Amino acid sequence: MSSHNIVRTIIFSGIVLYLAYSIGFFDIEKIYSGSKNLIVFSGDLFPPDFRVAGTLFYSLFETIQMALMGTVLGFIAAFPLGLLGARNISGRSISAFVRLVLGAIRTIPALLWAIIFAVAFGLGPLPGTLGLAIYSVGYLSKLYYEAFEAVDQEVIGAVRATGISRLKEIRFVIIPESMNHILSQLFFMFEYNVRSSAILGFVGAGGIGFYMMNYIQLFQYQRLTTAILLTLAVVLIIDFISARIRDKFLTQMPY
Amino acid sequence: MLRVTNSQKNWDNMEEYAVELRNVWYSPDRGNHTLKNIDLKIKRGARTALIGPSGSGKTTLFKIITRLLKPCSGSVCIKGSIGELEKHKVGYIPQQLGLVRSRTALENVLIGAHSRIGFTGTLLGVFPKKEVELALKYLNMVGIAPKADMKVYTLSGGERQRVAIARALMQEPEIILADEFVSNLDIVTAREIMDMMIKIKGKDTTLIIATHDINLARDYSETTVIMKNGARIGEISSGDLDQDKVKDVFT
């Protein structure tokens, strides 16, 4: 028994060490110079240059706007798709097809969607918003069909036995029973989109990322620090507010 | 293999029986049968108890009678006062009650009315005044009218049981099926609710309760059907029930 465990531990450590080696963790020269560069770079980041704060505020606003619109558009599409993807509501064949499509959408990250839309619609916040929206559809729909499927089968059975129509069943049973999930996942998606919209500017899709990219390319690291700090502040504020709203909306339901 | 027949010509005593099952087999996965060759006749207006240990097929049998499940073979005939009974005329109270917990008692009772009312108004949550009054009448009948506007998750076990009864009554059922009815409640509350149930059910309403409590079956039903391992192994007059007679069923 214990010799078995020892063999297992040795094999596992061997794999980890090999992976670390092949990535380059044992290249002492490289690690040393890299660490030195990191310290120099960190020094360059400070002190932050707050003269650009005004310009950055505007683009931060754009970032939040993109995240909000992306989430709302995503929600509008994700809600019906979630219903269609739930096996207990739409049946096996429809849900399998919907899940396949949603899986395909999720495979492509938001950044890539933004690039695709930027090629099609040109630079600016529009491609960024669309990118976030379509990514949200892929993710939120999955979270929703899982929430809908988690509704107690006995409640559904009891209600179906009353001869209720399928649409009414959704309205009076499925939605109320999964309301907590619907809301909390919507807030989660919004928070997620605020974070990921900051980076969309890297590909010219609007928002604060555009400035971050520029500052990096022009070696204006002190301005970059300002952009990062402002983004951090906004993300924290939004997290705080959305946690408050969530607590207020969600009913605490002990059984 | 047995053939599924659904012709109603051959049914005897059309008026007398509310539920008639012949050679019903059911299997959820084409493997093990959870119901084996069930024959069952239940008279209109009768009070019947189904007893048997867990896993004996009581719940599956109920789902066949509500037509939530279709038998693999055999025939099912659920009859109303005129012809075959519509689904919504069978009130079904599952073991865990199946209430929408985040909604009020009144809203849950109104679910029982959906087969009677159209779609447009109700989509916004507006119900015909007549139906709301009826729902309040039933809530009053089961004794929890003052709690009509309370969310179900704030109610006690006994109160929830009453809401579930009111919802079933709201369907104006000819048959009421109650699965492991009142078995989660203390004995005093359970008997109180059973007494009330017997009192308010209409004379022609057929009541079938599944239970593993022999005393409850003896005191509140006329006939007891005994089940084990998916088969019906006997039927006796409930008055004759005692521990000795069903000892081997539960062991």
Boltz contact constraints between the chains, C-beta under 6 A:
constraints:
  - contact:
      token1: [A, 154]
      token2: [B, 94]
      max_distance: 6.0
  - contact:
      token1: [A, 154]
      token2: [B, 96]
      max_distance: 6.0
  - contact:
      token1: [A, 154]
      token2: [B, 98]
      max_distance: 6.0
  - contact:
      token1: [A, 155]
      token2: [B, 98]
      max_distance: 6.0
  - contact:
      token1: [A, 157]
      token2: [B, 68]
      max_distance: 6.0
  - contact:
      token1: [A, 158]
      token2: [B, 94]
      max_distance: 6.0
  - contact:
      token1: [A, 158]
      token2: [B, 98]
      max_distance: 6.0
  - contact:
      token1: [A, 159]
      token2: [B, 111]
      max_distance: 6.0
  - contact:
      token1: [A, 161]
      token2: [B, 66]
      max_distance: 6.0
  - contact:
      token1: [A, 161]
      token2: [B, 68]
      max_distance: 6.0
  - contact:
      token1: [A, 161]
      token2: [B, 92]
      max_distance: 6.0
  - contact:
      token1: [A, 162]
      token2: [B, 88]
      max_distance: 6.0
  - contact:
      token1: [A, 162]
      token2: [B, 112]
      max_distance: 6.0
  - contact:
      token1: [A, 162]
      token2: [B, 171]
      max_distance: 6.0
  - contact:
      token1: [A, 163]
      token2: [B, 87]
      max_distance: 6.0
  - contact:
      token1: [A, 163]
      token2: [B, 88]
      max_distance: 6.0
  - contact:
      token1: [A, 163]
      token2: [B, 115]
      max_distance: 6.0
  - contact:
      token1: [A, 164]
      token2: [B, 114]
      max_distance: 6.0
  - contact:
      token1: [A, 168]
      token2: [B, 114]
      max_distance: 6.0
  - contact:
      token1: [A, 172]
      token2: [B, 111]
      max_distance: 6.0
  - contact:
      token1: [A, 173]
      token2: [B, 100]
      max_distance: 6.0
  - contact:
      token1: [A, 176]
      token2: [B, 100]
      max_distance: 6.0
  - contact:
      token1: [A, 176]
      token2: [B, 102]
      max_distance: 6.0
  - contact:
      token1: [A, 176]
      token2: [B, 103]
      max_distance: 6.0
  - contact:
      token1: [A, 177]
      token2: [B, 100]
      max_distance: 6.0
  - contact:
      token1: [A, 251]
      token2: [B, 102]
      max_distance: 6.0
  - contact:
      token1: [A, 253]
      token2: [B, 153]
      max_distance: 6.0
